[in-house]
């Protein structure tokens, strides 16, 4: 039963997974962006299929037909164009939405914003396909960080764990081991990436190499998921992912070819 806007979310999330090939791990709702976190997407998704590595951000209203509702959701969707490859608006509407709301349909078409129309049972009709935006690489990195970190406890430690796993996979390291410093340098291959993460954390976490190395060891040092081979410098230690650890690996999102 659809009574409020949030009741639409599961249907839209399923649409992203089934129709846009987004990963289960990286589909959810209420993703905040920007340095002050005032910007928010109702639904987000990320797909990484071969050459198509796409961010989806969606903004919705329970009903789209009323001019006030459509104007509001459109204004909320516009800033998302800066942060997503594809932006959609969604909500319940009549079957002849395009005809009854021709002006708004044409505005969305001009802006490249897609439209998803739901019926009272949650069935979705993609009446307008979103165009792909050209994103600034640092805005893209910020959103990818935010998607990965959504709901994650011990964020810096889990960020390193995931990055280690991705680095090993990307470089086909058969022994499943890599030096911490190599992963750290790859994760922050540009200083702006670290600055972006610092903004996300509101400077509440130490992002130096030794700071993140210590955070990682505090969380995973005595776990069954990793084995650490010490070197003379702590940041040069080898991090090895165990069989148990490989079961925790999520889809690649932090270090991408």
N, C-alpha and C positions, 0 to 999 in steps of 0.2 A: 504494500500500500504506500503510495507516494503522497505524503502530507506536507512536506517542507522541502526546500532546496537540497538539503543534505541527503535526502532519500534518493536523489538522482545520482549521487556520487558513485555507488557501486556499479551502476550500469555503465557509466562513462568510463570508469577504470577498466571494466571488462572489455569495453570497446577498444581501448588503447592496447590491451594485451592481445586480443584476438584479431583486430583489424589493422593495427599499426605496428604489430610485432614488438611492442614494448616488453621489457623484462618485468616479471612479477615483483622482483626485488626493488625495482625502481619505478613503481607506480604507486601513487598515494594522493593525499589531499593536504591542503593548507601549507603550501611552501612559501616561506617568506624570502624576500630578496631585497637588495639594496643595503647600503651601510646602516640605515636606520630601521630596516626591516618593516617599513610601512607598506611596501608593495607586497602583495600576496596573490598567488594563483590558487584557485579553488582545487584544481586537479593538475597533477604533473605526471609525466612519463618520459622514459628514456629508452631508445632502441639503439643497438649497435650491431647492425647486420651488414657484414662485409664493408662496402664503401659508404653505407648510409648510417651515420652516427647522429641521431636526431633527438633533439629536446622538444617535448610537447608541453605547452602550458595552456590551460583552459580556464575560462571564467564563465560562471553560470548564474541563472536566475530560475526560480521555480517556474514562472511563466514568462515567455518572451513577447507575447502579442501586444501588450500595452506599450504605448510609446514611451512612457516613463521608465518602464522596466528595461526596454531595449536600449534606450539612451544611456541608462546607468551602466548596464553590463558592457556596452561598447566603450564607454569612457574608462571602465576598469580594465578592459582588455588591451587598450592601446599601449600602455607602458610595457606590457609583456612582450611586445614585438622586439624590444631591445635585448631580451633574454632567451628567446626560444626560436628554434628553426621553424616551428609551426605553432600558430596560435588559433584557438577555437573559442567560440562562445556556444553555450548550450542551454537548453531549457525546454519545457513543454510548450507546444504550440499546435495550431490547427494544421491539417494536411496541406492546405494551400497557402502556407506561410509566405512563399516567394511572391505570390500574387498580391496578398493582403499587405505585405510589408516591403513593397518593391523598392522604395527609397532606401531603406536600411539594408536590404539585400545588396543593392548596388554599391553602397558605401563600403560594406564588408568586402565585396569583390574587388573594389579599387584598392583597399588597404591590404588585401591578401589574407584577411581573417576568415577562417572557415566557420561553418555553422552546422551544429548538430541539433536536430529536432527530435525530441522524445515524445512518445505517447504516454498515456496514463499507466501503461504496463511496463514502461522502461525500454521499449523497443526504440532503436535509434536509426534515424535516417540522416545520412550525411548529405545535406542538400547543397553544400558549398565546400569544396576541398580547399584547404588552406594552402597558400603559396609558401615556398621556402624563403626564409629571410637570410640575409647575410649578417652573421654575428661577429662582433668584436671578440677576439680570442680570449681576452681576459674576462669579459662578461660570461662567455661560455664556460670558462673554467670555474668561475664563481658558482654558477648554477649546478655544475656537475659535483662540486664539493658539497653544496647544500643538499642535493638529492642523496648522495651517499651518506651524509651525516644525519639525515632525518631520523630521529628516534634512536640514534646510536649512543650507547653509554661508553665512557672512557674514549672520547673521540680521537685524541691524538694517537693513542696506542692502536686503536682499530684502524685508523687511517694508515699507519705504517704496516700493520699486518696485511691489509688488503693490497697495499702497494708492493710489498715483498712478493706476495702470491702472483700478482699481475706481472711483475718484472721477471720472475722465474718462468712464467708461461710464455711471455713475449720473446724471451731470449732462449727458450728451449733448454734450460739448465737441468740436465738429467738428474743431478744429485740433489735438486730442490733446495740448494743453498746459495746465498748471495751475501756480500758484505753490506752491512747497514748503510754505510756512507754512499755506496753506489745507488741504492734505492732513494735515499734522501736527495741526492743531487738530481736524479731523474724526476722525482716528484716535484721538485722546485727548480726545474731547468731554467726558469726565468724568475727573477726576483719578484716580479709582479704577482706570480702565483702565490708566493708566501705572503705578500701583502694582502692579497684577496682573502686568504684563509685567516689572517690576523683580524681582518675586519669582521669576518663571520663570527669569530670567537670573541669579538670585542676586547681583544688583547688579554684575555683571561688565561691563555696557555702559552708556555714557552715554546717557540718554534725554532730555536737553534738546533743544530744537529745533536749536541749532547743532551739538550733538554728533551727532545723527542725520543732519543735513545733511552733515556732514563724512564720516561713515561711508558715506553714499550716494555721495558724489563719489569717494571712494577706490575703491569697487567698480565704479561705473558711469560715472564722469566721462569716461573716454576710450574707452568702449565704443561699439559700433555700435547699441546698443539704446536709447540716449537722446541727446537734444541738450539742453544747458543754456543758457538765455538769461540772462546775468547782469544783476542789478539792483544798486542801491546797497547794499542789505543782502543778505547771502548767503542768509538764510532766505526772502527775497522772490523769489529766482531762479525762473524758470519752468522746469519740467521737462517736456520734450516726448518722447513715446514714438514711436520710429521704427517703420517697417513690420517690421523685424527684431525690435524689442522687443515688438510686439504678438503675435508668435508665441510668446512666453514667458508670456503672461498665463494665469494659472490661474483657475478658477471663483471667483466672488466669495464671500468669507468674512470679510473684515476690516471692510468698510464696507457695511452692508446697510440697505436702506430699512425 
